[in-house]
Amino acid sequence: MANHVKLFYTILLFTITGSASSQPMSAASSDTSGPHFTSIEGPRVIMAGVRTDFTCSADCKPDCTYTWQVSGREVEGEAVTLTVDGHRDSIELECTATNPVSKDTQSTSKTVEINNPVMVVPSTSSIPVEGKPFSMICNGSGPGITTTWLKGHEPFPADPRMQFSENNRTLTFSSLLPSDVGFYTCVVTNSTMKVASRGYLLDFGTISVDIQGPHTVMAGVEQNFTCVPDCSMDCSTLWTFQQFPQGNFKARGTTITWTPARPGLVQNFTCVAENKLAQRMIQVTLRVVVTVPPTPSGSVIERPSIFLLFLVSLQLLFALSA
């Protein structure tokens, strides 16, 4: 009996000890999870020169650590503060959450648009012409703001032909020279911010465009229309429509192929040539009228000659007499 009691206590002690030793392992595994649902909180559009905060978060146990990639720069921490200068239209943010125990990671990214109200514009709609006066304005400059002009993102020496208005808001050339051609920007600075403007390309080049194609087409008949730019400076082209063409339509590069669906349609094709940096655009519109296709001519039925009828009649007569 004593041996049985001793065996019973031995088994009971082993069971309790085994259960106790297994509990920490179970607890450790249940205390580690994630990262899951990694996200970046912050606006999708920010203002150039204005400090803006972004926060990265994830479901993580224990708390994750966070690493940011911002324009090729690595930043550690849950939050990052940006003050963009305005040179770009957008910026890409990437955040990686890391579980400090399991070393598991999860990344997410976000594209943020940059709104820049500061820009260089011509003072008039006239295009720059060699030997003629020309003025540019730094929109966003004003009282209490320091304005610096740059050419090719670098300071440029003053010239007797150049005149700056109060606060440097306006730059005027008394007579343009070929050496004045270039990309101009301005930088505005006050006590709280510094913003680089969107730029302006001063160029003597010209832009024009034409459309090759018929003014009248027939329904059901395929036709080609080609946008032909004539630019002495870089330019891009784009087709636009007030009303999308009805029928079989496809566009490849500067050429449109169109098979009108029905007669009576009037379609306007507009081609735009543009250089955004020079802030120049020109467009041309071709008005196309769809007509009814010609009806096929009626079949001509030839009447048999009298001689042929006579021969057929004789043959029938001989056949009946036989």
Backbone torsions as a table, in degrees:
resi	resn	phi	psi	omega
1	MET	NA	-41.7	179.5
2	ALA	-62.2	-37.0	178.9
3	ASN	-66.2	-38.8	178.9
4	HIS	-64.8	-41.5	179.3
5	VAL	-64.0	-42.9	179.4
6	LYS	-61.7	-41.8	179.0
7	LEU	-64.4	-39.5	179.9
8	PHE	-62.0	-45.5	179.8
9	TYR	-67.3	-33.4	178.5
10	THR	-65.4	-45.0	178.7
11	ILE	-64.2	-42.2	-179.6
12	LEU	-63.4	-42.4	179.9
13	LEU	-65.2	-41.0	178.9
14	PHE	-63.5	-41.0	179.8
15	THR	-63.8	-44.7	-179.2
16	ILE	-65.4	-43.0	-179.0
17	THR	-63.9	-42.6	179.5
18	GLY	-64.5	-40.5	179.1
19	SER	-64.9	-41.2	-178.8
20	ALA	-65.8	-38.8	-177.8
21	SER	-72.9	-25.0	-179.1
22	SER	-82.7	-19.4	-176.0
23	GLN	-65.8	-45.3	180.0
24	PRO	-59.7	-38.2	179.4
25	MET	-63.4	-42.7	179.0
26	SER	-64.8	-41.4	-179.6
27	ALA	-65.9	-38.6	-178.0
28	ALA	-64.4	-42.0	-178.7
29	SER	-68.3	-35.6	-178.7
30	SER	-75.7	-17.7	-179.6
31	ASP	-87.0	-0.1	-179.2
32	THR	-121.7	120.2	176.7
33	SER	-156.9	159.3	176.5
34	GLY	85.5	-178.9	9.1
35	PRO	-80.0	145.1	174.6
36	HIS	-131.5	153.7	173.0
37	PHE	55.2	45.5	177.2
38	THR	-67.6	132.3	-176.7
39	SER	-147.0	157.6	177.3
40	ILE	-113.4	123.6	178.0
41	GLU	-102.4	130.4	-178.9
42	GLY	159.3	166.2	-176.2
43	PRO	-69.3	153.6	176.6
44	ARG	-86.3	-18.7	177.4
45	VAL	-128.6	129.0	178.9
46	ILE	-124.6	161.2	-179.4
47	MET	-96.9	132.0	178.1
48	ALA	-59.9	135.4	178.1
49	GLY	86.3	-5.3	-177.7
50	VAL	-106.1	130.1	178.3
51	ARG	-65.4	130.9	-178.3
52	THR	-136.7	135.0	-177.9
53	ASP	-99.4	142.6	173.9
54	PHE	-130.5	141.2	-177.1
55	THR	-125.5	137.3	177.0
56	CYS	-107.4	137.7	-179.7
57	SER	-142.7	158.5	178.4
58	ALA	-159.4	152.7	171.5
59	ASP	-77.9	113.8	-170.7
60	CYS	-149.8	138.0	178.8
61	LYS	-139.4	112.8	-3.7
62	PRO	-69.3	-178.9	-176.0
63	ASP	-55.9	136.0	-180.0
64	CYS	-76.5	160.7	166.5
65	THR	-100.9	156.4	-172.6
66	TYR	-129.3	139.4	177.5
67	THR	-129.2	129.2	-179.1
68	TRP	-104.8	148.0	167.2
69	GLN	-118.2	115.7	-177.6
70	VAL	-129.0	105.7	178.3
71	SER	53.4	45.9	177.9
72	GLY	79.3	3.5	-179.7
73	ARG	-110.3	135.4	-179.1
74	GLU	-96.1	131.6	-179.1
75	VAL	-129.8	131.3	178.5
76	GLU	-95.7	143.9	175.1
77	GLY	126.8	162.1	-177.6
78	GLU	-71.1	-30.9	-176.5
79	ALA	-124.6	153.3	175.8
80	VAL	-137.0	142.4	179.6
81	THR	-113.8	126.9	-177.7
82	LEU	-114.2	142.8	168.4
83	THR	-135.4	97.4	-174.8
84	VAL	-84.7	149.6	-173.3
85	ASP	-88.7	-16.2	177.5
86	GLY	103.9	0.0	-179.6
87	HIS	-71.2	-23.9	-175.6
88	ARG	-114.1	161.9	177.6
89	ASP	-88.4	-21.1	-178.6
90	SER	-156.4	167.3	178.2
91	ILE	-142.3	143.7	-178.2
92	GLU	-103.8	126.6	177.1
93	LEU	-110.9	137.5	175.4
94	GLU	-133.4	131.1	179.1
95	CYS	-123.1	135.1	177.4
96	THR	-118.6	122.8	176.3
97	ALA	-96.0	134.5	-178.0
98	THR	-125.8	128.3	175.0
99	ASN	-78.1	120.2	-174.2
100	PRO	-67.0	-19.3	-179.1
101	VAL	-92.7	-56.7	-176.8
102	SER	-81.8	-17.2	-176.2
103	LYS	66.4	11.6	174.3
104	ASP	-67.8	147.7	-178.9
105	THR	-130.8	157.6	172.8
106	GLN	-149.9	134.7	-176.4
107	SER	-117.7	154.8	173.8
108	THR	-146.3	157.5	-178.4
109	SER	-135.3	163.2	-178.9
110	LYS	-152.3	131.8	175.5
111	THR	-95.3	125.2	-177.7
112	VAL	-113.6	123.8	177.6
113	GLU	-80.2	147.4	-178.5
114	ILE	-113.1	119.7	177.1
115	ASN	-94.0	116.6	-178.5
116	ASN	-119.7	105.7	-178.9
117	PRO	-78.5	-9.8	-178.0
118	VAL	-90.7	126.5	-179.3
119	MET	-155.4	153.9	175.8
120	VAL	-94.5	129.3	-179.1
121	VAL	-135.7	152.4	172.2
122	PRO	-65.3	148.4	-179.2
123	SER	-73.7	-21.9	177.6
124	THR	-133.9	174.8	178.2
125	SER	-80.5	-4.1	-179.4
126	SER	-70.1	142.0	178.0
127	ILE	-84.2	152.6	179.5
128	PRO	-67.7	137.1	-179.6
129	VAL	-130.7	134.3	-180.0
130	GLU	-58.9	132.6	179.3
131	GLY	87.5	-5.3	-178.7
132	LYS	-107.6	156.5	175.4
133	PRO	-71.0	155.3	-178.3
134	PHE	-158.5	142.9	-178.9
135	SER	-130.5	146.5	175.3
136	MET	-127.7	147.0	-178.6
137	ILE	-118.2	138.5	172.3
138	CYS	-93.5	95.4	178.4
139	ASN	-72.1	124.2	-175.0
140	GLY	119.4	-13.9	175.8
141	SER	-86.4	157.8	179.7
142	GLY	177.3	-170.3	179.9
143	PRO	-58.9	137.8	179.5
144	GLY	80.5	4.0	-178.5
145	ILE	-118.1	132.6	175.7
146	THR	-89.0	127.4	-176.9
147	THR	-117.6	129.3	177.8
148	THR	-121.5	130.6	179.3
149	TRP	-95.1	141.5	178.9
150	LEU	-130.3	150.0	173.5
151	LYS	-125.2	120.7	-173.7
152	GLY	62.1	33.2	179.5
153	HIS	64.8	18.2	177.7
154	GLU	-129.5	147.9	174.7
155	PRO	-61.1	148.8	179.5
156	PHE	-127.1	148.6	-176.5
157	PRO	-68.9	148.3	177.2
158	ALA	-69.0	155.0	-177.9
159	ASP	-136.5	143.2	179.4
160	PRO	-56.5	-23.1	179.4
161	ARG	-79.0	-11.5	-177.2
162	MET	-96.9	139.7	176.3
163	GLN	-135.8	131.8	179.4
164	PHE	-107.7	138.0	177.7
165	SER	-79.2	179.5	176.9
166	GLU	-59.6	138.3	-176.7
167	ASN	66.7	10.2	179.7
168	ASN	61.5	22.4	-176.8
169	ARG	-67.5	-34.8	-177.0
170	THR	-119.8	135.1	174.9
171	LEU	-113.7	121.5	-177.1
172	THR	-120.5	132.2	172.4
173	PHE	-101.0	128.3	178.1
174	SER	-72.7	-28.9	178.7
175	SER	-158.6	119.0	-175.8
176	LEU	-74.8	141.0	174.9
177	LEU	-119.6	160.2	177.4
178	PRO	-55.9	-29.7	-179.9
179	SER	-69.5	-13.5	179.5
180	ASP	-80.9	-13.4	-179.8
181	VAL	-62.6	134.0	179.2
182	GLY	164.0	-178.6	-177.3
183	PHE	-101.8	116.8	-174.2
184	TYR	-107.2	136.2	173.6
185	THR	-134.7	166.4	173.6
186	CYS	-132.1	152.0	177.9
187	VAL	-119.5	122.1	179.8
188	VAL	-106.7	136.6	-175.4
189	THR	-137.2	134.5	168.1
190	ASN	-132.5	-164.0	-174.0
191	SER	-69.4	-16.4	-174.2
192	THR	-118.7	-17.5	-175.3
193	MET	-151.5	161.9	175.6
194	LYS	-139.1	121.4	-174.3
195	VAL	-129.5	130.0	171.9
196	ALA	-89.9	135.1	-173.6
197	SER	-77.9	165.8	161.2
198	ARG	-72.6	144.1	-167.9
199	GLY	-97.5	176.1	178.4
200	TYR	-134.0	131.0	177.4
201	LEU	-92.9	111.8	174.9
202	LEU	-85.8	116.7	-174.9
203	ASP	-149.3	141.3	180.0
204	PHE	-85.7	-0.3	-177.7
205	GLY	-64.9	164.9	-178.9
206	THR	-121.5	157.5	178.6
207	ILE	-131.8	129.5	172.1
208	SER	-146.4	165.5	-176.0
209	VAL	-153.7	151.2	178.0
210	ASP	-142.9	161.2	176.9
211	ILE	-118.5	125.4	175.2
212	GLN	-98.0	122.8	-179.2
213	GLY	164.6	162.5	-176.7
214	PRO	-75.4	152.8	175.4
215	HIS	-85.7	-20.9	179.9
216	THR	-129.8	131.8	179.4
217	VAL	-132.7	163.8	178.6
218	MET	-105.0	143.0	177.9
219	ALA	-59.5	136.1	178.5
220	GLY	81.7	-0.1	-179.0
221	VAL	-110.7	126.5	-177.4
222	GLU	-70.5	137.6	178.6
223	GLN	-136.4	152.1	177.6
224	ASN	-111.9	141.6	175.5
225	PHE	-130.8	129.7	-175.2
226	THR	-123.3	131.2	174.7
227	CYS	-86.7	122.9	-175.4
228	VAL	-117.9	99.0	177.3
229	PRO	-78.9	149.2	174.6
230	ASP	-130.4	90.8	-172.4
231	CYS	-124.1	129.4	173.8
232	SER	-90.1	3.7	172.5
233	MET	-134.2	166.8	-179.5
234	ASP	-58.2	136.9	177.0
235	CYS	-151.4	152.4	176.3
236	SER	-113.5	158.1	-179.8
237	THR	-122.8	153.7	-178.0
238	LEU	-152.4	133.7	173.6
239	TRP	-87.5	138.1	174.2
240	THR	-132.5	152.6	-178.8
241	PHE	-138.5	133.2	169.5
242	GLN	-72.1	-34.6	176.8
243	GLN	-136.7	127.5	-175.9
244	PHE	-66.0	138.0	-177.8
245	PRO	-59.2	134.1	177.2
246	GLN	-89.1	132.1	-178.9
247	GLY	122.6	-164.0	178.8
248	ASN	-80.4	118.1	-172.0
249	PHE	-135.0	136.1	172.3
250	LYS	-151.4	146.8	-178.9
251	ALA	-125.4	135.4	176.6
252	ARG	-139.4	109.1	-177.9
253	GLY	65.6	-125.8	-178.4
254	THR	-92.8	2.4	-175.3
255	THR	-113.1	136.9	175.7
256	ILE	-114.1	134.4	173.4
257	THR	-112.5	124.8	-174.1
258	TRP	-135.6	131.1	171.5
259	THR	-115.4	103.9	-175.3
260	PRO	-59.6	144.3	-175.9
261	ALA	-76.7	-39.7	-174.3
262	ARG	-153.9	157.0	177.9
263	PRO	-71.0	160.5	178.9
264	GLY	93.1	-9.7	179.5
265	LEU	-74.1	147.6	171.0
266	VAL	-125.1	116.0	-174.8
267	GLN	-117.9	130.9	175.2
268	ASN	-101.8	123.6	173.4
269	PHE	-104.2	123.2	-179.5
270	THR	-119.9	127.9	176.7
271	CYS	-115.0	133.2	-177.6
272	VAL	-114.7	131.2	171.4
273	ALA	-111.7	135.5	-171.1
274	GLU	-149.5	145.4	165.0
275	ASN	-124.5	105.8	-172.8
276	LYS	-67.0	-37.0	-178.8
277	LEU	-65.8	-36.3	177.3
278	ALA	-85.5	-1.3	178.4
279	GLN	53.5	43.6	179.3
280	ARG	-125.3	138.8	-178.9
281	MET	-149.2	142.5	175.0
282	ILE	-141.7	147.3	-179.5
283	GLN	-139.1	156.2	176.9
284	VAL	-136.1	145.4	-178.2
285	THR	-123.1	133.6	175.9
286	LEU	-111.2	124.2	178.6
287	ARG	-94.1	120.6	-175.0
288	VAL	-116.6	129.3	179.0
289	VAL	-107.6	133.6	-179.1
290	VAL	-99.0	124.3	-177.9
291	THR	-108.0	171.5	178.4
292	VAL	-79.0	133.2	177.0
293	PRO	-66.9	148.3	-178.5
294	PRO	-63.9	140.1	178.0
295	THR	-73.9	140.6	179.8
296	PRO	-65.6	144.1	-178.9
297	SER	-65.5	146.8	-178.1
298	GLY	-66.2	150.2	179.5
299	SER	-66.6	138.5	179.9
300	VAL	-94.6	119.2	-179.3
301	ILE	-97.6	116.1	-179.4
302	GLU	-81.3	130.3	177.7
303	ARG	-84.6	137.1	179.6
304	PRO	-67.1	147.1	-178.9
305	SER	-74.1	161.2	-179.8
306	ILE	-64.4	-38.0	179.5
307	PHE	-62.3	-40.6	-180.0
308	LEU	-66.1	-39.7	176.9
309	LEU	-62.8	-37.9	179.9
310	PHE	-63.5	-44.1	179.8
311	LEU	-64.0	-40.7	179.6
312	VAL	-64.8	-39.3	-180.0
313	SER	-64.9	-41.2	178.7
314	LEU	-62.3	-40.6	179.9
315	GLN	-63.9	-40.2	179.0
316	LEU	-66.1	-39.5	-178.5
317	LEU	-63.8	-47.3	177.7
318	PHE	-60.7	-38.3	-179.2
319	ALA	-65.4	-37.9	-179.6
320	LEU	-73.3	-35.8	-178.6
321	SER	-70.8	-29.8	178.9
322	ALA	-73.0	NA	NA
